[in-house]
Amino acid sequence: MTPFARYPVRPVVQPGESLAGYLYRFYNDNHHKVPAPALAAAMQMYQGSEAKQATANSILSVLFGKVAHRMHATGRHINYCQAQRVTFSHHPHPKPEAATQFCPACIEERQIHKALWELPFVEACPVHETALLESCPTCDRPYTWSSLNHDWACRCEIPISEHTCPRASRKQVQLARFMARVDSAWSTGERQSDRRFLAGQFTRCPRLAG
């Protein structure tokens, strides 16, 4: 795989951007599909064992170079995955790692995929108060990183930003805002040395969802 430094366009990682989303955006801005090995490494960061995550991190570091040190998402997602395996191992909400979901309005405004959308219980956009899209309303197929077309479009070539989502329920918006606060506390480094804080915050979600 070609290191990122050799590509003509090297976009800056945006606040709140997901690891998989940045990979997609980087290659998209350079008019390429995400290479299968890079995508596989990113997926291991979400679902793999600690050994597999370490191997995946080494692959991504070769690609990212200095950018890797500025991506808090990599380390944060490892901790998310560790907490999720304990807290949500028997809960139906954790999302398939290869699949993803979007807020069309956010895609239109910011052109990034948010790490918040990858978390359990997040089914709504806390900004626009609409439900997140997991599948294309046109072709009814799920959005996956491997099948996503260029410029944030489905495999059927309909841009995600062209869709309109229904209003989310008040409970969905409350949960999304709660998880956004947890995400913010973790990503800003407030609690990076305390994994129990993250797991403890997550355990409150089932009570909120009940």
SVG drawing of the C-alpha trace seen along z (x, -y; Angstrom):
<svg xmlns="http://www.w3.org/2000/svg" viewBox="-41 -23 46 35">
<polyline fill="none" stroke="black" stroke-width="0.4" points="0.0,0.0 1.2,-3.5 1.9,-5.7 -0.3,-8.7 2.6,-11.1 2.9,-10.1 -0.7,-11.1 -1.2,-14.7 -4.2,-15.4 -3.8,-14.9 -7.0,-16.1 -6.7,-17.1 -8.5,-14.9 -11.6,-16.7 -12.8,-16.9 -15.1,-14.0 -14.3,-12.1 -14.3,-8.3 -11.3,-6.3 -13.1,-4.4 -14.6,-7.7 -11.2,-9.4 -9.8,-6.5 -12.8,-6.7 -12.5,-10.5 -8.7,-10.4 -8.9,-8.0 -12.0,-9.6 -10.3,-13.0 -7.5,-11.3 -10.1,-9.6 -9.4,-6.1 -11.4,-3.3 -10.1,-2.3 -7.7,0.6 -8.9,3.8 -5.9,4.3 -6.4,0.8 -10.2,1.3 -9.5,4.7 -7.0,3.1 -9.6,0.4 -12.2,3.0 -9.8,4.9 -9.4,1.8 -13.2,2.0 -13.7,5.7 -10.4,7.5 -8.6,8.9 -5.8,6.8 -3.2,8.7 -5.1,8.1 -5.6,4.5 -1.9,4.0 -1.2,5.5 -3.8,3.3 -2.4,0.3 1.0,1.0 -0.5,1.2 -2.4,-2.0 0.7,-3.8 2.7,-2.9 -0.1,-4.5 -0.8,-7.5 2.8,-8.3 2.8,-11.5 -0.9,-11.8 -1.4,-8.7 -0.1,-10.5 -2.7,-13.2 -5.6,-10.8 -7.0,-10.3 -9.7,-8.1 -7.4,-5.1 -6.6,-4.8 -10.1,-5.9 -11.8,-3.2 -9.6,-0.5 -11.0,-1.6 -14.5,-1.8 -14.2,1.8 -12.8,3.0 -15.6,1.4 -18.3,2.6 -17.2,6.2 -17.8,6.1 -20.8,3.8 -22.8,4.8 -21.8,8.4 -25.4,9.6 -27.2,6.4 -28.6,6.1 -27.5,2.6 -23.8,2.8 -23.5,2.2 -21.8,4.5 -18.3,3.2 -18.5,3.4 -21.8,1.6 -22.3,-2.0 -25.0,-4.8 -25.2,-8.4 -27.0,-11.7 -27.6,-13.0 -27.7,-16.6 -24.4,-16.3 -22.8,-14.7 -24.1,-17.7 -22.8,-20.2 -19.4,-18.7 -18.6,-15.8 -17.3,-13.6 -18.4,-10.5 -18.7,-11.0 -17.3,-8.5 -20.4,-9.1 -22.5,-7.3 -20.6,-4.1 -21.5,-3.9 -24.1,-1.6 -27.5,-3.1 -26.9,-6.0 -29.7,-5.9 -30.3,-9.6 -28.4,-12.8 -28.2,-14.9 -27.8,-18.1 -30.6,-17.7 -32.8,-15.4 -33.4,-13.0 -33.0,-9.2 -29.7,-8.0 -29.7,-6.1 -28.4,-2.5 -29.6,-1.6 -30.2,-3.4 -33.9,-4.4 -33.6,-4.1 -32.1,-0.5 -32.8,0.7 -29.3,2.1 -27.3,1.4 -24.5,-1.1 -21.1,0.6 -17.6,-0.9 -16.6,1.7 -19.6,0.9 -19.7,-2.9 -19.3,-4.8 -17.2,-8.0 -18.4,-11.3 -20.5,-9.8 -22.9,-7.9 -24.5,-4.5 -23.5,-1.7 -26.6,-2.6 -24.9,-6.0 -27.5,-8.1 -25.7,-10.5 -26.5,-10.1 -27.0,-13.8 -30.0,-13.7 -32.1,-11.7 -34.5,-13.1 -34.7,-11.3 -37.8,-11.2 -37.7,-12.9 -36.2,-10.7 -38.1,-10.0 -37.3,-12.1 -35.7,-9.1 -33.4,-8.5 -32.3,-12.1 -31.7,-12.0 -29.6,-8.9 -27.6,-10.3 -26.9,-13.5 -25.8,-11.5 -23.4,-9.4 -22.1,-12.6 -21.2,-13.9 -19.4,-10.6 -17.6,-10.7 -16.6,-14.3 -15.2,-13.6 -13.2,-10.7 -11.9,-12.3 -10.8,-15.5 -8.5,-13.5 -10.5,-14.2 -10.6,-10.5 -8.0,-8.8 -6.3,-7.2 -9.6,-5.8 -11.3,-3.1 -13.7,-2.4 -15.2,-5.9 -16.1,-5.0 -17.5,-1.6 -19.4,-3.1 -21.0,-5.8 -22.0,-3.2 -23.8,-1.1 -26.2,-3.9 -27.5,-3.6 -29.7,-0.6 -31.5,-2.4 -32.0,-5.4 -33.3,-3.2 -35.6,-1.2"/>
</svg>
